[in-house]
């Protein structure tokens, strides 16, 4: 028969054993832990931050340059296309006129007869 006193004693003994086991395991694990990783010195961290900032700024500047260059190129191509449309009609008229003149000259030189 177990009484309240026996249960309390068993519980106290179990807690003491558990605490002792925890202390022993933690002491053993402290000796078996891998060495801590070396921390980078502050100047090296600052250098990395500065280099990263410069590279980021350079990449952003290059993107802006590409966008502005493509925009200028698009405007230039649009202007060239407009000029070609305007001059295309006049060139066609000039060529038609020249062909008419050549045809008239050829017919007048041959006396109206073809060879």
Phi and psi in radians as a Rosetta constraint file:
Dihedral C 1 N 2 CA 2 C 2 CIRCULARHARMONIC -1.881 0.35
Dihedral N 2 CA 2 C 2 N 3 CIRCULARHARMONIC 2.369 0.35
Dihedral C 2 N 3 CA 3 C 3 CIRCULARHARMONIC -1.807 0.35
Dihedral N 3 CA 3 C 3 N 4 CIRCULARHARMONIC 3.140 0.35
Dihedral C 3 N 4 CA 4 C 4 CIRCULARHARMONIC -1.117 0.35
Dihedral N 4 CA 4 C 4 N 5 CIRCULARHARMONIC -0.629 0.35
Dihedral C 4 N 5 CA 5 C 5 CIRCULARHARMONIC -1.117 0.35
Dihedral N 5 CA 5 C 5 N 6 CIRCULARHARMONIC -0.738 0.35
Dihedral C 5 N 6 CA 6 C 6 CIRCULARHARMONIC -1.142 0.35
Dihedral N 6 CA 6 C 6 N 7 CIRCULARHARMONIC -0.707 0.35
Dihedral C 6 N 7 CA 7 C 7 CIRCULARHARMONIC -1.130 0.35
Dihedral N 7 CA 7 C 7 N 8 CIRCULARHARMONIC -0.702 0.35
Dihedral C 7 N 8 CA 8 C 8 CIRCULARHARMONIC -1.175 0.35
Dihedral N 8 CA 8 C 8 N 9 CIRCULARHARMONIC -0.728 0.35
Dihedral C 8 N 9 CA 9 C 9 CIRCULARHARMONIC -1.126 0.35
Dihedral N 9 CA 9 C 9 N 10 CIRCULARHARMONIC -0.738 0.35
Dihedral C 9 N 10 CA 10 C 10 CIRCULARHARMONIC -1.105 0.35
Dihedral N 10 CA 10 C 10 N 11 CIRCULARHARMONIC -0.701 0.35
Dihedral C 10 N 11 CA 11 C 11 CIRCULARHARMONIC -1.146 0.35
Dihedral N 11 CA 11 C 11 N 12 CIRCULARHARMONIC -0.738 0.35
Dihedral C 11 N 12 CA 12 C 12 CIRCULARHARMONIC -1.120 0.35
Dihedral N 12 CA 12 C 12 N 13 CIRCULARHARMONIC -0.758 0.35
Dihedral C 12 N 13 CA 13 C 13 CIRCULARHARMONIC -1.114 0.35
Dihedral N 13 CA 13 C 13 N 14 CIRCULARHARMONIC -0.735 0.35
Dihedral C 13 N 14 CA 14 C 14 CIRCULARHARMONIC -1.106 0.35
Dihedral N 14 CA 14 C 14 N 15 CIRCULARHARMONIC -0.693 0.35
Dihedral C 14 N 15 CA 15 C 15 CIRCULARHARMONIC -1.151 0.35
Dihedral N 15 CA 15 C 15 N 16 CIRCULARHARMONIC -0.701 0.35
Dihedral C 15 N 16 CA 16 C 16 CIRCULARHARMONIC -1.124 0.35
Dihedral N 16 CA 16 C 16 N 17 CIRCULARHARMONIC -0.713 0.35
Dihedral C 16 N 17 CA 17 C 17 CIRCULARHARMONIC -1.138 0.35
Dihedral N 17 CA 17 C 17 N 18 CIRCULARHARMONIC -0.747 0.35
Dihedral C 17 N 18 CA 18 C 18 CIRCULARHARMONIC -1.103 0.35
Dihedral N 18 CA 18 C 18 N 19 CIRCULARHARMONIC -0.766 0.35
Dihedral C 18 N 19 CA 19 C 19 CIRCULARHARMONIC -1.086 0.35
Dihedral N 19 CA 19 C 19 N 20 CIRCULARHARMONIC -0.738 0.35
Dihedral C 19 N 20 CA 20 C 20 CIRCULARHARMONIC -1.126 0.35
Dihedral N 20 CA 20 C 20 N 21 CIRCULARHARMONIC -0.699 0.35
Dihedral C 20 N 21 CA 21 C 21 CIRCULARHARMONIC -1.152 0.35
Dihedral N 21 CA 21 C 21 N 22 CIRCULARHARMONIC -0.722 0.35
Dihedral C 21 N 22 CA 22 C 22 CIRCULARHARMONIC -1.103 0.35
Dihedral N 22 CA 22 C 22 N 23 CIRCULARHARMONIC -0.770 0.35
Dihedral C 22 N 23 CA 23 C 23 CIRCULARHARMONIC -1.096 0.35
Dihedral N 23 CA 23 C 23 N 24 CIRCULARHARMONIC -0.762 0.35
Dihedral C 23 N 24 CA 24 C 24 CIRCULARHARMONIC -1.146 0.35
Dihedral N 24 CA 24 C 24 N 25 CIRCULARHARMONIC -0.753 0.35
Dihedral C 24 N 25 CA 25 C 25 CIRCULARHARMONIC -1.139 0.35
Dihedral N 25 CA 25 C 25 N 26 CIRCULARHARMONIC -0.731 0.35
Dihedral C 25 N 26 CA 26 C 26 CIRCULARHARMONIC -1.157 0.35
Dihedral N 26 CA 26 C 26 N 27 CIRCULARHARMONIC -0.638 0.35
Dihedral C 26 N 27 CA 27 C 27 CIRCULARHARMONIC -1.161 0.35
Dihedral N 27 CA 27 C 27 N 28 CIRCULARHARMONIC -0.682 0.35
Dihedral C 27 N 28 CA 28 C 28 CIRCULARHARMONIC -1.182 0.35
Dihedral N 28 CA 28 C 28 N 29 CIRCULARHARMONIC -0.688 0.35
Dihedral C 28 N 29 CA 29 C 29 CIRCULARHARMONIC -1.259 0.35
Dihedral N 29 CA 29 C 29 N 30 CIRCULARHARMONIC -0.465 0.35
Dihedral C 29 N 30 CA 30 C 30 CIRCULARHARMONIC -1.136 0.35
Dihedral N 30 CA 30 C 30 N 31 CIRCULARHARMONIC -0.593 0.35
Dihedral C 30 N 31 CA 31 C 31 CIRCULARHARMONIC -1.376 0.35
Dihedral N 31 CA 31 C 31 N 32 CIRCULARHARMONIC -0.433 0.35
Dihedral C 31 N 32 CA 32 C 32 CIRCULARHARMONIC -1.679 0.35
Dihedral N 32 CA 32 C 32 N 33 CIRCULARHARMONIC -0.016 0.35
Dihedral C 32 N 33 CA 33 C 33 CIRCULARHARMONIC -1.239 0.35
Dihedral N 33 CA 33 C 33 N 34 CIRCULARHARMONIC 2.491 0.35
Dihedral C 33 N 34 CA 34 C 34 CIRCULARHARMONIC -1.193 0.35
Dihedral N 34 CA 34 C 34 N 35 CIRCULARHARMONIC 2.712 0.35
Dihedral C 34 N 35 CA 35 C 35 CIRCULARHARMONIC -1.127 0.35
Dihedral N 35 CA 35 C 35 N 36 CIRCULARHARMONIC 2.604 0.35
Dihedral C 35 N 36 CA 36 C 36 CIRCULARHARMONIC -1.211 0.35
Dihedral N 36 CA 36 C 36 N 37 CIRCULARHARMONIC 2.537 0.35
Dihedral C 36 N 37 CA 37 C 37 CIRCULARHARMONIC -1.169 0.35
Dihedral N 37 CA 37 C 37 N 38 CIRCULARHARMONIC 2.457 0.35
Dihedral C 37 N 38 CA 38 C 38 CIRCULARHARMONIC -1.197 0.35
Dihedral N 38 CA 38 C 38 N 39 CIRCULARHARMONIC 2.376 0.35
Dihedral C 38 N 39 CA 39 C 39 CIRCULARHARMONIC -1.532 0.35
Dihedral N 39 CA 39 C 39 N 40 CIRCULARHARMONIC 2.497 0.35
Dihedral C 39 N 40 CA 40 C 40 CIRCULARHARMONIC -1.229 0.35
Dihedral N 40 CA 40 C 40 N 41 CIRCULARHARMONIC 2.466 0.35
Dihedral C 40 N 41 CA 41 C 41 CIRCULARHARMONIC -1.185 0.35
Dihedral N 41 CA 41 C 41 N 42 CIRCULARHARMONIC 2.665 0.35
Dihedral C 41 N 42 CA 42 C 42 CIRCULARHARMONIC -1.015 0.35
Dihedral N 42 CA 42 C 42 N 43 CIRCULARHARMONIC -0.763 0.35
Dihedral C 42 N 43 CA 43 C 43 CIRCULARHARMONIC -1.064 0.35
Dihedral N 43 CA 43 C 43 N 44 CIRCULARHARMONIC -0.601 0.35
Dihedral C 43 N 44 CA 44 C 44 CIRCULARHARMONIC -1.190 0.35
Dihedral N 44 CA 44 C 44 N 45 CIRCULARHARMONIC -0.675 0.35
Dihedral C 44 N 45 CA 45 C 45 CIRCULARHARMONIC -1.106 0.35
Dihedral N 45 CA 45 C 45 N 46 CIRCULARHARMONIC -0.773 0.35
Dihedral C 45 N 46 CA 46 C 46 CIRCULARHARMONIC -1.120 0.35
Dihedral N 46 CA 46 C 46 N 47 CIRCULARHARMONIC -0.685 0.35
Dihedral C 46 N 47 CA 47 C 47 CIRCULARHARMONIC -1.104 0.35
Dihedral N 47 CA 47 C 47 N 48 CIRCULARHARMONIC -0.723 0.35
Dihedral C 47 N 48 CA 48 C 48 CIRCULARHARMONIC -1.121 0.35
Dihedral N 48 CA 48 C 48 N 49 CIRCULARHARMONIC -0.704 0.35
Dihedral C 48 N 49 CA 49 C 49 CIRCULARHARMONIC -1.107 0.35
Dihedral N 49 CA 49 C 49 N 50 CIRCULARHARMONIC -0.783 0.35
Dihedral C 49 N 50 CA 50 C 50 CIRCULARHARMONIC -1.139 0.35
Dihedral N 50 CA 50 C 50 N 51 CIRCULARHARMONIC -0.776 0.35
Dihedral C 50 N 51 CA 51 C 51 CIRCULARHARMONIC -1.103 0.35
Dihedral N 51 CA 51 C 51 N 52 CIRCULARHARMONIC -0.724 0.35
Dihedral C 51 N 52 CA 52 C 52 CIRCULARHARMONIC -1.098 0.35
Dihedral N 52 CA 52 C 52 N 53 CIRCULARHARMONIC -0.732 0.35
Dihedral C 52 N 53 CA 53 C 53 CIRCULARHARMONIC -1.119 0.35
Dihedral N 53 CA 53 C 53 N 54 CIRCULARHARMONIC -0.724 0.35
Dihedral C 53 N 54 CA 54 C 54 CIRCULARHARMONIC -1.137 0.35
Dihedral N 54 CA 54 C 54 N 55 CIRCULARHARMONIC -0.752 0.35
Dihedral C 54 N 55 CA 55 C 55 CIRCULARHARMONIC -1.140 0.35
Dihedral N 55 CA 55 C 55 N 56 CIRCULARHARMONIC -0.686 0.35
Dihedral C 55 N 56 CA 56 C 56 CIRCULARHARMONIC -1.131 0.35
Dihedral N 56 CA 56 C 56 N 57 CIRCULARHARMONIC -0.762 0.35
Dihedral C 56 N 57 CA 57 C 57 CIRCULARHARMONIC -1.099 0.35
Dihedral N 57 CA 57 C 57 N 58 CIRCULARHARMONIC -0.724 0.35
Dihedral C 57 N 58 CA 58 C 58 CIRCULARHARMONIC -1.095 0.35
Dihedral N 58 CA 58 C 58 N 59 CIRCULARHARMONIC -0.730 0.35
Dihedral C 58 N 59 CA 59 C 59 CIRCULARHARMONIC -1.138 0.35
Dihedral N 59 CA 59 C 59 N 60 CIRCULARHARMONIC -0.721 0.35
Dihedral C 59 N 60 CA 60 C 60 CIRCULARHARMONIC -1.131 0.35
Dihedral N 60 CA 60 C 60 N 61 CIRCULARHARMONIC -0.738 0.35
Dihedral C 60 N 61 CA 61 C 61 CIRCULARHARMONIC -1.097 0.35
Dihedral N 61 CA 61 C 61 N 62 CIRCULARHARMONIC -0.709 0.35
Dihedral C 61 N 62 CA 62 C 62 CIRCULARHARMONIC -1.131 0.35
Dihedral N 62 CA 62 C 62 N 63 CIRCULARHARMONIC -0.705 0.35
Dihedral C 62 N 63 CA 63 C 63 CIRCULARHARMONIC -1.088 0.35
Dihedral N 63 CA 63 C 63 N 64 CIRCULARHARMONIC -0.759 0.35
Dihedral C 63 N 64 CA 64 C 64 CIRCULARHARMONIC -1.108 0.35
Dihedral N 64 CA 64 C 64 N 65 CIRCULARHARMONIC -0.729 0.35
Dihedral C 64 N 65 CA 65 C 65 CIRCULARHARMONIC -1.090 0.35
Dihedral N 65 CA 65 C 65 N 66 CIRCULARHARMONIC -0.765 0.35
Dihedral C 65 N 66 CA 66 C 66 CIRCULARHARMONIC -1.102 0.35
Dihedral N 66 CA 66 C 66 N 67 CIRCULARHARMONIC -0.760 0.35
Dihedral C 66 N 67 CA 67 C 67 CIRCULARHARMONIC -1.114 0.35
Dihedral N 67 CA 67 C 67 N 68 CIRCULARHARMONIC -0.788 0.35
Dihedral C 67 N 68 CA 68 C 68 CIRCULARHARMONIC -1.178 0.35
Dihedral N 68 CA 68 C 68 N 69 CIRCULARHARMONIC -0.656 0.35
Dihedral C 68 N 69 CA 69 C 69 CIRCULARHARMONIC -1.130 0.35
Dihedral N 69 CA 69 C 69 N 70 CIRCULARHARMONIC -0.761 0.35
Dihedral C 69 N 70 CA 70 C 70 CIRCULARHARMONIC -1.141 0.35
Dihedral N 70 CA 70 C 70 N 71 CIRCULARHARMONIC -0.625 0.35
Dihedral C 70 N 71 CA 71 C 71 CIRCULARHARMONIC -1.136 0.35
Dihedral N 71 CA 71 C 71 N 72 CIRCULARHARMONIC -0.789 0.35
Dihedral C 71 N 72 CA 72 C 72 CIRCULARHARMONIC -1.083 0.35
Dihedral N 72 CA 72 C 72 N 73 CIRCULARHARMONIC -0.713 0.35
Dihedral C 72 N 73 CA 73 C 73 CIRCULARHARMONIC -1.100 0.35
Dihedral N 73 CA 73 C 73 N 74 CIRCULARHARMONIC -0.729 0.35
Dihedral C 73 N 74 CA 74 C 74 CIRCULARHARMONIC -1.092 0.35
Dihedral N 74 CA 74 C 74 N 75 CIRCULARHARMONIC -0.734 0.35
Dihedral C 74 N 75 CA 75 C 75 CIRCULARHARMONIC -1.119 0.35
Dihedral N 75 CA 75 C 75 N 76 CIRCULARHARMONIC -0.713 0.35
Dihedral C 75 N 76 CA 76 C 76 CIRCULARHARMONIC -1.120 0.35
Dihedral N 76 CA 76 C 76 N 77 CIRCULARHARMONIC -0.789 0.35
Dihedral C 76 N 77 CA 77 C 77 CIRCULARHARMONIC -1.103 0.35
Dihedral N 77 CA 77 C 77 N 78 CIRCULARHARMONIC -0.682 0.35
Dihedral C 77 N 78 CA 78 C 78 CIRCULARHARMONIC -1.092 0.35
Dihedral N 78 CA 78 C 78 N 79 CIRCULARHARMONIC -0.757 0.35
Dihedral C 78 N 79 CA 79 C 79 CIRCULARHARMONIC -1.108 0.35
Dihedral N 79 CA 79 C 79 N 80 CIRCULARHARMONIC -0.760 0.35
Dihedral C 79 N 80 CA 80 C 80 CIRCULARHARMONIC -1.067 0.35
Dihedral N 80 CA 80 C 80 N 81 CIRCULARHARMONIC -0.745 0.35
Dihedral C 80 N 81 CA 81 C 81 CIRCULARHARMONIC -1.094 0.35
Dihedral N 81 CA 81 C 81 N 82 CIRCULARHARMONIC -0.748 0.35
Dihedral C 81 N 82 CA 82 C 82 CIRCULARHARMONIC -1.102 0.35
Dihedral N 82 CA 82 C 82 N 83 CIRCULARHARMONIC -0.742 0.35
Dihedral C 82 N 83 CA 83 C 83 CIRCULARHARMONIC -1.130 0.35
Dihedral N 83 CA 83 C 83 N 84 CIRCULARHARMONIC -0.694 0.35
Dihedral C 83 N 84 CA 84 C 84 CIRCULARHARMONIC -1.138 0.35
Dihedral N 84 CA 84 C 84 N 85 CIRCULARHARMONIC -0.668 0.35
Dihedral C 84 N 85 CA 85 C 85 CIRCULARHARMONIC -1.123 0.35
Dihedral N 85 CA 85 C 85 N 86 CIRCULARHARMONIC -0.753 0.35
Dihedral C 85 N 86 CA 86 C 86 CIRCULARHARMONIC -1.184 0.35
Dihedral N 86 CA 86 C 86 N 87 CIRCULARHARMONIC -0.771 0.35
Dihedral C 86 N 87 CA 87 C 87 CIRCULARHARMONIC -1.404 0.35
Dihedral N 87 CA 87 C 87 N 88 CIRCULARHARMONIC -0.346 0.35
Dihedral C 87 N 88 CA 88 C 88 CIRCULARHARMONIC -1.096 0.35
Dihedral N 88 CA 88 C 88 N 89 CIRCULARHARMONIC -0.718 0.35
Dihedral C 88 N 89 CA 89 C 89 CIRCULARHARMONIC -1.154 0.35
Dihedral N 89 CA 89 C 89 N 90 CIRCULARHARMONIC -0.762 0.35
Dihedral C 89 N 90 CA 90 C 90 CIRCULARHARMONIC -1.192 0.35
Dihedral N 90 CA 90 C 90 N 91 CIRCULARHARMONIC -0.622 0.35
Dihedral C 90 N 91 CA 91 C 91 CIRCULARHARMONIC -1.150 0.35
Dihedral N 91 CA 91 C 91 N 92 CIRCULARHARMONIC -0.726 0.35
Dihedral C 91 N 92 CA 92 C 92 CIRCULARHARMONIC -1.084 0.35
Dihedral N 92 CA 92 C 92 N 93 CIRCULARHARMONIC -0.752 0.35
Dihedral C 92 N 93 CA 93 C 93 CIRCULARHARMONIC -1.106 0.35
Dihedral N 93 CA 93 C 93 N 94 CIRCULARHARMONIC -0.743 0.35
Dihedral C 93 N 94 CA 94 C 94 CIRCULARHARMONIC -1.108 0.35
Dihedral N 94 CA 94 C 94 N 95 CIRCULARHARMONIC -0.739 0.35
Dihedral C 94 N 95 CA 95 C 95 CIRCULARHARMONIC -1.139 0.35
Dihedral N 95 CA 95 C 95 N 96 CIRCULARHARMONIC -0.714 0.35
Dihedral C 95 N 96 CA 96 C 96 CIRCULARHARMONIC -1.081 0.35
Dihedral N 96 CA 96 C 96 N 97 CIRCULARHARMONIC -0.731 0.35
Dihedral C 96 N 97 CA 97 C 97 CIRCULARHARMONIC -1.103 0.35
Dihedral N 97 CA 97 C 97 N 98 CIRCULARHARMONIC -0.744 0.35
Dihedral C 97 N 98 CA 98 C 98 CIRCULARHARMONIC -1.128 0.35
Dihedral N 98 CA 98 C 98 N 99 CIRCULARHARMONIC -0.713 0.35
Dihedral C 98 N 99 CA 99 C 99 CIRCULARHARMONIC -1.096 0.35
Dihedral N 99 CA 99 C 99 N 100 CIRCULARHARMONIC -0.701 0.35
Dihedral C 99 N 100 CA 100 C 100 CIRCULARHARMONIC -1.097 0.35
Dihedral N 100 CA 100 C 100 N 101 CIRCULARHARMONIC -0.757 0.35
Dihedral C 100 N 101 CA 101 C 101 CIRCULARHARMONIC -1.108 0.35
Dihedral N 101 CA 101 C 101 N 102 CIRCULARHARMONIC -0.780 0.35
Dihedral C 101 N 102 CA 102 C 102 CIRCULARHARMONIC -1.104 0.35
Dihedral N 102 CA 102 C 102 N 103 CIRCULARHARMONIC -0.734 0.35
Dihedral C 102 N 103 CA 103 C 103 CIRCULARHARMONIC -1.084 0.35
Dihedral N 103 CA 103 C 103 N 104 CIRCULARHARMONIC -0.756 0.35
Dihedral C 103 N 104 CA 104 C 104 CIRCULARHARMONIC -1.141 0.35
Dihedral N 104 CA 104 C 104 N 105 CIRCULARHARMONIC -0.706 0.35
Dihedral C 104 N 105 CA 105 C 105 CIRCULARHARMONIC -1.133 0.35
Dihedral N 105 CA 105 C 105 N 106 CIRCULARHARMONIC -0.777 0.35
Dihedral C 105 N 106 CA 106 C 106 CIRCULARHARMONIC -1.079 0.35
Dihedral N 106 CA 106 C 106 N 107 CIRCULARHARMONIC -0.746 0.35
Dihedral C 106 N 107 CA 107 C 107 CIRCULARHARMONIC -1.215 0.35
Dihedral N 107 CA 107 C 107 N 108 CIRCULARHARMONIC -0.580 0.35
Dihedral C 107 N 108 CA 108 C 108 CIRCULARHARMONIC -1.297 0.35
Dihedral N 108 CA 108 C 108 N 109 CIRCULARHARMONIC -0.558 0.35
Dihedral C 108 N 109 CA 109 C 109 CIRCULARHARMONIC -1.306 0.35
Dihedral N 109 CA 109 C 109 N 110 CIRCULARHARMONIC -0.519 0.35
Dihedral C 109 N 110 CA 110 C 110 CIRCULARHARMONIC -1.620 0.35
Dihedral N 110 CA 110 C 110 N 111 CIRCULARHARMONIC 0.023 0.35
Dihedral C 110 N 111 CA 111 C 111 CIRCULARHARMONIC 1.236 0.35
Dihedral N 111 CA 111 C 111 N 112 CIRCULARHARMONIC 0.454 0.35
Dihedral C 111 N 112 CA 112 C 112 CIRCULARHARMONIC 1.469 0.35
Dihedral N 112 CA 112 C 112 N 113 CIRCULARHARMONIC -0.021 0.35
Dihedral C 112 N 113 CA 113 C 113 CIRCULARHARMONIC -1.970 0.35
Dihedral N 113 CA 113 C 113 N 114 CIRCULARHARMONIC 2.544 0.35
Dihedral C 113 N 114 CA 114 C 114 CIRCULARHARMONIC -1.807 0.35
Dihedral N 114 CA 114 C 114 N 115 CIRCULARHARMONIC 2.686 0.35
